[in-house]
Structure formats: structure tokens, C-alpha cells
Amino acid sequence: MSKNESEERLQILEMVEVGQISASEAMTLLDALEILRTKGGF
């Protein structure tokens, strides 16, 4: 996992914590990050 990916994951979790996005939205974003990682986007 790259530094950028780690930072993105933390930012998503922080957004859930402060109520900006729902847990479901966070899971969608985390899944998208995983897809990007496996396809070489990160």
C-alpha cells in the first residue's frame, strides 16, 4: 500500500467520523481505491 493510498483511506475514515459521508459511501470509495490499486492506479 502506497503512502498516497494510506492517506486516502485515512481521509475517507475521517469523513465518516465527522459525518460527511456514510459508512456505505466510505465502503464504495474504499472499494474503488482497491480497484485502482490492483489496476496500477496507485
Summary of the structure (lengths in Angstrom):
residues: 42
radius of gyration: 10.3
end to end distance: 8.5
largest distance: 30.4
contacts: 93
relative contact order: 0.19
helix: 74%
strand: 0%
